[in-house]
Amino acid sequence: MTKGRLHPAWIAAIVTFFTLVATSGFRAAPSVLIMPLQMSFGWSRSAISSAVSINVLVYGLTAPFAAALMDRFGIRRVVMFALTIVGTGAWCTQYINRPWHLMLLWGFVVGGGTGSMALVFAASIANRWFIKNKGLVVGILTASSAAGNLIFLPGLSQLVTRYGWKSVSITVALGAFLMVPIIYFFLKESPLHAAVKPYGAPEDYQYPEIVKRRAGREAIDTLVRASKLRNFWLLCGSYFVCGLSTSGLIGTHFIPAAMDHGMAMNTAASLLALVGVFDVIGTMASGWLTDRVDPVKLLFFYYLTRGFSLFLLPSILFHSVHPSTMVFVIFYGLDWVATVPPTVILCRRILGPDHGTIVYGWVFAFHQIGGSIAALGGAIIHDKLGNYAAAFYVAGVLCIVASYAVLQITREDVPAAVTSR
């Protein structure tokens, strides 16, 4: 019984929130390292961004397998192992002296580790622990990525300014190692392990049968079956644009773009962190709305407003903070990852709730493929043209296209022939 005390589902959500805050801080680090590494080693922006591109890509491609691994071996084991991998990769990064070292450690090792948690971690916790307020919980947990930027970006930029870029690697490593015992002692695997029902479950709720399957096979099988449905590809395409226009482009290149206009790194990092403030508000509001409003309509609105914001960006970057810059920060922040709660809910409709997390893992992989292309493509455009304007305009156009595409998502039931095993 949980009457009179906090339901264990909320404890699981709190632990997950802070874990994802730390993870987002780890992933925010490259945005403050691009310029310092360029100055320290003389590497091109494209070479450095290649490591970020690999990180974003591996992060996404790991996600569906991580979701299956969590089903097979348990959330706690996967997350603790992933945090250890992230800490090891980040610690070793301080010894790099070649671009391929950065690509290997920050690209593959840290990318794989953070991808093993990613937002599938949030989706797994929400699906296991909550029946009621699922959309709100996904929104809160998604907001943790924004909170991580808010907490870490200004501090990381200060570390780079005062102690050099290696201090960032050390800080990320220690933060990852610190989270391991927190997960071990405070995160319960599921309501069954805590001897409670999921939050909001009815009196006659029955625990789902636990079936142990091979993680890789389950992930691939889910992809094969989901790929037969048009709605799956519409979600993948729109989420591809989502990743391209957020973590890949703005998350990676906003600070260098602002510095190209003469803005100080600390100021640019603070602005990106401020995006995180409004992101927390926007994403939590999106989670609340997802429980009440058609998620397709929400996605249409989010992509449309994001596209317009990107069209404005090249003309509102100055050497100091300008009122128009703050308008962009507010609107883009409110929209940053507001797409996640409605997308998670729509993924549950593809093959049914039992496969929703793995389906979301594959949709999220397309998000990160888009982010990977933007992380590298933005740098290439900058090296060729001397600025990021063309990259921002292209991303804006794609967001408008995505806003139309999501309106084509239908409400049809999951076909029995597709869901049958």
C-alpha positions as CSV (number, residue, x, y, z in Angstrom):
1,M,0.0,0.0,0.0
2,T,1.2,3.6,-0.7
3,K,-1.7,5.5,0.9
4,G,-0.4,8.3,3.0
5,R,3.1,8.4,1.5
6,L,4.8,9.2,-1.8
7,H,4.1,6.6,-4.4
8,P,7.4,4.8,-5.4
9,A,6.6,5.7,-9.0
10,W,7.4,9.3,-8.2
11,I,10.7,8.3,-6.5
12,A,11.6,6.4,-9.7
13,A,10.7,9.5,-11.8
14,I,12.8,11.8,-9.5
15,V,15.9,9.5,-9.8
16,T,15.4,9.3,-13.5
17,F,15.1,13.1,-13.8
18,F,18.4,13.8,-12.1
19,T,20.2,11.0,-14.0
20,L,19.0,12.5,-17.3
21,V,20.0,16.0,-16.1
22,A,23.5,14.7,-15.6
23,T,23.4,12.9,-19.0
24,S,22.3,16.1,-20.8
25,G,25.2,17.9,-19.1
26,F,27.6,15.3,-20.5
27,R,26.1,15.8,-24.0
28,A,26.2,19.6,-23.7
29,A,30.0,19.7,-23.2
30,P,31.0,19.6,-26.9
31,S,29.3,22.9,-27.6
32,V,31.8,24.7,-25.3
33,L,34.7,22.7,-26.6
34,I,34.6,23.4,-30.3
35,M,36.3,26.8,-30.2
36,P,38.9,25.9,-27.4
37,L,39.9,22.7,-29.3
38,Q,40.2,24.7,-32.5
39,M,42.5,27.2,-30.8
40,S,44.5,24.6,-28.9
41,F,45.3,22.1,-31.7
42,G,44.5,24.1,-34.9
43,W,42.0,21.6,-36.0
44,S,39.3,22.7,-38.5
45,R,35.7,23.2,-37.2
46,S,34.6,20.4,-39.5
47,A,37.1,17.9,-37.9
48,I,36.0,18.7,-34.4
49,S,32.3,18.7,-35.4
50,S,32.8,15.2,-36.9
51,A,33.3,13.9,-33.4
52,V,30.1,15.6,-32.3
53,S,28.3,14.2,-35.4
54,I,29.5,10.7,-34.5
55,N,28.4,11.2,-30.9
56,V,24.9,12.3,-31.9
57,L,24.6,9.4,-34.5
58,V,25.8,6.7,-32.1
59,Y,23.6,8.1,-29.3
60,G,20.6,7.7,-31.6
61,L,21.4,4.3,-33.1
62,T,22.1,2.9,-29.6
63,A,18.7,3.9,-28.3
64,P,16.4,1.1,-29.7
65,F,18.9,-1.6,-28.6
66,A,19.1,0.1,-25.2
67,A,15.4,-0.1,-24.9
68,A,15.5,-3.8,-25.7
69,L,18.4,-4.3,-23.3
70,M,16.4,-2.7,-20.5
71,D,13.6,-5.1,-21.2
72,R,16.1,-8.0,-21.2
73,F,18.5,-7.2,-18.4
74,G,16.8,-4.5,-16.4
75,I,16.9,-0.7,-16.4
76,R,19.3,-0.4,-13.4
77,R,22.0,-2.6,-14.9
78,V,21.9,-1.0,-18.3
79,V,22.0,2.6,-16.9
80,M,24.8,1.8,-14.4
81,F,26.9,0.2,-17.1
82,A,26.2,3.1,-19.5
83,L,27.3,5.7,-16.8
84,T,30.5,3.8,-16.3
85,I,31.2,3.8,-20.0
86,V,30.6,7.6,-20.2
87,G,32.9,8.3,-17.3
88,T,35.7,6.2,-18.7
89,G,35.4,7.8,-22.2
90,A,35.3,11.3,-20.8
91,W,38.2,10.7,-18.5
92,C,40.4,9.5,-21.3
93,T,39.5,12.4,-23.5
94,Q,41.8,14.7,-21.6
95,Y,44.8,12.8,-23.2
96,I,43.8,13.3,-26.8
97,N,46.1,14.9,-29.4
98,R,44.7,13.8,-32.7
99,P,41.2,14.4,-34.2
100,W,40.5,10.6,-34.4
101,H,41.1,10.3,-30.7
102,L,38.2,12.7,-30.1
103,M,36.1,10.9,-32.6
104,L,36.8,7.5,-30.9
105,L,36.3,8.7,-27.3
106,W,33.7,11.4,-27.5
107,G,32.1,10.1,-30.6
108,F,31.8,6.3,-30.1
109,V,32.4,5.7,-26.4
110,V,30.6,8.6,-24.8
111,G,28.0,8.6,-27.6
112,G,27.2,4.9,-27.0
113,G,27.1,5.4,-23.2
114,T,24.7,8.4,-23.3
115,G,22.7,6.7,-26.0
116,S,22.1,3.7,-23.7
117,M,20.2,6.0,-21.4
118,A,18.8,8.7,-23.8
119,L,15.1,9.4,-23.8
120,V,14.3,5.7,-24.0
121,F,15.2,5.7,-20.3
122,A,12.5,8.3,-19.7
123,A,10.0,6.4,-21.8
124,S,10.8,3.1,-20.1
125,I,10.2,4.6,-16.6
126,A,7.0,6.3,-17.7
127,N,5.6,3.1,-19.3
128,R,6.5,0.8,-16.4
129,W,5.6,3.0,-13.5
130,F,2.7,5.2,-14.7
131,I,-0.9,4.6,-15.9
132,K,-2.2,8.0,-15.0
133,N,-0.4,11.2,-16.1
134,K,1.9,9.4,-18.4
135,G,2.2,12.3,-20.8
136,L,3.0,14.7,-18.0
137,V,5.7,12.4,-16.6
138,V,7.3,12.1,-20.1
139,G,7.2,15.8,-20.3
140,I,8.9,16.3,-16.9
141,L,11.6,13.7,-17.7
142,T,12.2,15.2,-21.1
143,A,12.6,18.6,-19.5
144,S,15.6,17.2,-17.6
145,S,17.6,17.5,-20.8
146,A,16.9,21.2,-20.7
147,A,17.7,21.4,-17.0
148,G,21.0,19.8,-17.7
149,N,21.9,22.5,-20.2
150,L,20.8,25.1,-17.7
151,I,22.9,23.8,-14.9
152,F,26.0,22.7,-16.8
153,L,26.6,25.0,-19.8
154,P,27.5,28.2,-17.8
155,G,29.7,26.2,-15.4
156,L,31.4,24.3,-18.2
157,S,32.1,27.5,-20.1
158,Q,33.6,29.0,-16.9
159,L,35.8,25.9,-16.5
160,V,37.1,26.2,-20.1
161,T,37.9,29.9,-19.6
162,R,39.7,29.5,-16.2
163,Y,41.2,26.0,-16.4
164,G,41.2,24.9,-20.0
165,W,39.2,22.4,-22.0
166,K,40.6,19.3,-20.1
167,S,38.7,20.4,-17.0
168,V,35.5,19.7,-18.8
169,S,36.5,16.1,-19.5
170,I,37.4,15.5,-15.8
171,T,34.1,17.1,-14.6
172,V,32.0,15.0,-16.9
173,A,33.8,11.8,-15.9
174,L,33.4,12.4,-12.2
175,G,29.8,13.3,-12.6
176,A,29.1,10.0,-14.5
177,F,30.9,7.9,-11.9
178,L,29.0,9.7,-9.1
179,M,25.6,8.7,-10.6
180,V,26.3,5.0,-10.5
181,P,25.8,4.4,-6.7
182,I,22.7,6.7,-6.8
183,I,21.1,4.5,-9.4
184,Y,22.1,1.3,-7.5
185,F,20.6,2.4,-4.1
186,F,17.6,4.5,-5.1
187,L,16.1,3.3,-8.4
188,K,13.7,0.3,-8.2
189,E,13.4,-1.8,-11.3
190,S,9.6,-1.8,-11.6
191,P,6.4,-1.6,-9.6
192,L,6.5,-5.4,-9.2
193,H,9.9,-5.2,-7.5
194,A,8.6,-2.5,-5.2
195,A,5.4,-4.6,-4.5
196,V,3.1,-1.8,-5.7
197,K,0.9,-1.2,-8.6
198,P,1.8,1.5,-11.2
199,Y,0.6,5.0,-10.3
200,G,-3.0,5.4,-11.3
201,A,-3.6,1.6,-12.0
202,P,-7.1,0.3,-11.4
203,E,-7.9,-2.1,-8.5
204,D,-8.0,-5.1,-10.9
205,Y,-4.6,-4.3,-12.5
206,Q,-2.6,-7.3,-13.5
207,Y,1.2,-7.2,-13.9
208,P,2.2,-7.9,-17.5
209,E,3.9,-11.1,-18.2
210,I,7.7,-10.8,-18.2
211,V,9.1,-12.3,-21.3
212,K,12.9,-12.5,-21.7
213,R,13.9,-12.0,-25.3
214,R,17.1,-11.4,-27.1
215,A,17.6,-7.7,-27.0
216,G,19.0,-7.3,-30.5
217,R,16.5,-9.6,-32.1
218,E,13.6,-7.9,-30.4
219,A,14.8,-4.5,-31.6
220,I,15.2,-5.6,-35.2
221,D,11.9,-7.5,-35.2
222,T,10.1,-4.4,-33.9
223,L,11.7,-2.3,-36.7
224,V,10.7,-4.8,-39.4
225,R,7.0,-4.8,-38.2
226,A,6.8,-1.1,-37.6
227,S,8.3,-0.3,-41.0
228,K,5.2,-1.7,-42.7
229,L,3.1,1.2,-41.3
230,R,3.0,4.7,-42.9
231,N,2.5,6.4,-39.5
232,F,5.9,5.0,-38.4
233,W,7.7,6.7,-41.3
234,L,5.9,10.0,-40.8
235,L,7.0,10.0,-37.2
236,C,10.6,9.0,-38.2
237,G,10.7,11.8,-40.9
238,S,9.4,14.5,-38.6
239,Y,11.7,13.4,-35.7
240,F,14.6,13.5,-38.2
241,V,13.9,17.2,-38.7
242,C,13.5,17.6,-35.0
243,G,17.0,16.3,-34.3
244,L,18.5,18.3,-37.2
245,S,17.0,21.6,-36.0
246,T,17.8,21.2,-32.2
247,S,20.7,19.2,-30.8
248,G,22.4,18.8,-34.2
249,L,22.3,22.5,-35.3
250,I,21.5,24.8,-32.4
251,G,22.8,22.6,-29.6
252,T,26.2,22.2,-31.4
253,H,26.6,25.4,-33.3
254,F,24.7,28.2,-31.5
255,I,27.7,29.1,-29.3
256,P,30.2,29.1,-32.2
257,A,27.7,31.1,-34.3
258,A,27.3,33.7,-31.6
259,M,31.1,33.9,-31.1
260,D,31.5,34.5,-34.8
261,H,29.4,37.7,-34.3
262,G,31.8,38.8,-31.5
263,M,29.8,37.5,-28.5
264,A,31.8,36.2,-25.5
265,M,31.6,32.4,-24.9
266,N,30.2,32.8,-21.4
267,T,27.4,35.1,-22.7
268,A,26.6,32.7,-25.6
269,A,26.6,29.7,-23.2
270,S,24.3,31.5,-20.8
271,L,21.9,32.2,-23.7
272,L,21.8,28.6,-24.6
273,A,21.3,27.7,-21.0
274,L,18.4,30.2,-20.9
275,V,16.9,28.3,-23.8
276,G,16.9,25.4,-21.3
277,V,14.9,27.5,-18.8
278,F,12.1,28.0,-21.2
279,D,12.5,24.4,-22.5
280,V,11.7,23.1,-19.1
281,I,8.5,25.2,-19.0
282,G,7.6,24.3,-22.6
283,T,8.2,20.5,-22.3
284,M,6.3,20.2,-19.0
285,A,3.4,22.1,-20.5
286,S,3.6,19.9,-23.6
287,G,3.4,16.8,-21.4
288,W,0.3,18.2,-19.7
289,L,-1.3,19.1,-23.0
290,T,-0.5,15.7,-24.5
291,D,-2.9,14.1,-21.9
292,R,-5.6,16.5,-23.1
293,V,-5.0,17.5,-26.8
294,D,-4.6,15.5,-30.0
295,P,-0.8,15.0,-30.2
296,V,-0.8,15.4,-34.0
297,K,-2.1,19.0,-33.6
298,L,0.6,19.7,-31.0
299,L,3.4,18.4,-33.3
300,F,2.1,20.6,-36.2
301,F,2.2,23.7,-34.0
302,Y,5.6,22.9,-32.6
303,Y,7.3,22.3,-36.0
304,L,5.7,25.3,-37.6
305,T,6.8,27.8,-34.9
306,R,10.3,26.3,-34.8
307,G,10.6,26.8,-38.5
308,F,9.7,30.5,-38.3
309,S,12.2,31.0,-35.4
310,L,15.1,29.6,-37.4
311,F,14.3,32.0,-40.3
312,L,14.8,34.8,-37.8
313,L,18.0,33.6,-36.2
314,P,20.7,34.8,-38.7
315,S,19.5,38.4,-38.4
316,I,19.3,38.6,-34.6
317,L,22.8,37.5,-33.5
318,F,25.0,40.4,-32.3
319,H,28.2,40.9,-30.3
320,S,26.0,41.4,-27.2
321,V,22.5,40.4,-26.1
322,H,19.8,42.1,-28.1
323,P,16.0,42.2,-27.4
324,S,15.4,40.3,-30.6
325,T,17.8,37.6,-29.5
326,M,15.9,37.2,-26.3
327,V,12.7,36.7,-28.4
328,F,14.3,33.8,-30.2
329,V,15.6,32.3,-26.9
330,I,12.1,32.4,-25.4
331,F,10.2,31.0,-28.4
332,Y,12.8,28.4,-29.4
333,G,13.2,27.4,-25.8
334,L,9.5,26.7,-25.3
335,D,9.6,24.5,-28.4
336,W,13.0,22.8,-28.1
337,V,11.9,19.3,-27.0
338,A,8.2,19.9,-26.6
339,T,7.9,17.4,-29.5
340,V,8.9,14.4,-27.2
341,P,5.7,13.8,-25.2
342,P,3.3,13.7,-28.2
343,T,5.8,11.6,-30.2
344,V,6.1,9.1,-27.4
345,I,2.4,8.7,-27.1
346,L,2.0,8.3,-30.9
347,C,4.7,5.6,-30.9
348,R,2.6,3.6,-28.5
349,R,-0.1,3.5,-31.2
350,I,2.2,2.0,-33.8
351,L,2.5,-1.6,-32.5
352,G,0.6,-1.2,-29.2
353,P,1.8,-0.1,-25.7
354,D,3.9,-3.2,-25.2
355,H,6.3,-2.2,-28.0
356,G,6.0,1.6,-27.6
357,T,9.4,2.1,-26.0
358,I,11.3,0.2,-28.6
359,V,9.3,1.8,-31.4
360,Y,10.2,5.2,-29.9
361,G,13.8,4.1,-29.7
362,W,13.8,3.6,-33.5
363,V,12.0,6.9,-34.1
364,F,14.6,8.5,-31.8
365,A,17.4,7.0,-33.9
366,F,16.1,9.0,-36.9
367,H,16.1,12.1,-34.6
368,Q,19.8,11.6,-33.9
369,I,20.6,10.8,-37.6
370,G,19.2,14.2,-38.4
371,G,21.2,15.7,-35.5
372,S,24.4,14.0,-36.7
373,I,23.9,15.4,-40.3
374,A,23.3,18.9,-38.9
375,A,26.3,18.8,-36.5
376,L,28.7,18.0,-39.4
377,G,26.8,19.8,-42.1
378,G,26.6,23.0,-40.2
379,A,30.3,23.0,-39.8
380,I,30.9,22.3,-43.5
381,I,28.6,25.1,-44.5
382,H,30.4,27.5,-42.1
383,D,33.8,26.5,-43.5
384,K,32.6,26.9,-47.1
385,L,30.6,30.1,-46.7
386,G,32.0,31.7,-43.5
387,N,28.7,31.7,-41.6
388,Y,25.8,29.5,-40.5
389,A,23.0,31.5,-42.2
390,A,22.3,28.9,-44.9
391,A,22.2,26.1,-42.4
392,F,19.6,27.9,-40.3
393,Y,17.5,28.6,-43.4
394,V,17.6,25.0,-44.6
395,A,16.6,23.8,-41.1
396,G,13.7,26.3,-41.1
397,V,12.3,25.1,-44.4
398,L,12.5,21.4,-43.2
399,C,10.6,22.3,-40.1
400,I,7.8,23.8,-42.2
401,V,7.7,20.6,-44.3
402,A,7.6,18.5,-41.1
403,S,4.7,20.5,-39.8
404,Y,2.7,19.5,-42.9
405,A,3.9,15.9,-42.7
406,V,2.7,15.2,-39.2
407,L,-0.9,16.2,-40.3
408,Q,-0.9,13.1,-42.4
409,I,-0.6,10.8,-39.4
410,T,-3.8,8.8,-39.2
411,R,-5.8,7.6,-36.2
412,E,-6.2,4.0,-37.4
413,D,-6.0,1.1,-35.0
414,V,-2.9,-1.1,-34.9
415,P,-3.4,-3.8,-37.5
416,A,-3.7,-7.3,-35.8
417,A,-1.6,-8.9,-38.6
418,V,1.2,-6.5,-37.8
419,T,1.1,-6.9,-34.0
420,S,0.9,-10.6,-34.0
421,R,4.0,-12.5,-33.2
